[in-house]
C-alpha cells in the first residue's frame, strides 16, 4: 500500500470512529438523561448549549437533530479541508479524533 492510500485509509478510519463515538455519546444521553429533570440534566450533560436546548424543549426533539447535524458538519468540514490540503486535513482530523477518544474515555470511565 502506498502512502496516499494509507493516508486516505487512516482518514476514513478516524472519521468513522469520530462518528461512532458521537453516536455512543448521543445514545447514552438519550438512555441515561431525563431532559425534563433539570438537576439530572445539569449534572450529567456537560455541554451548556445542549442543556439549554433540552431545558427549553423539555425533551430531546431539538437536541438529537442538533447533535447529529453538528457531527455531520464537523466531518464534512474535515473532508473539505483534507481535499484542499492533505497535510492540514490530516492533522485537523487527528485533533478531532483525539478529542473524541478522550470523550469516549470520559464516557466509559468518567
Secondary structure, DSSP 8 states (H G I E B T S, - for coil): --HHHHHHHHHHHHHHHHHHHHHHHHHHHHHH--TT-HHHHHHH---HHHHHHHHHHSSSTTHHHHHHHHHHHHHHHHHHHHHH-HHHHHHHHHHHHHHHHHHHHHHHH-
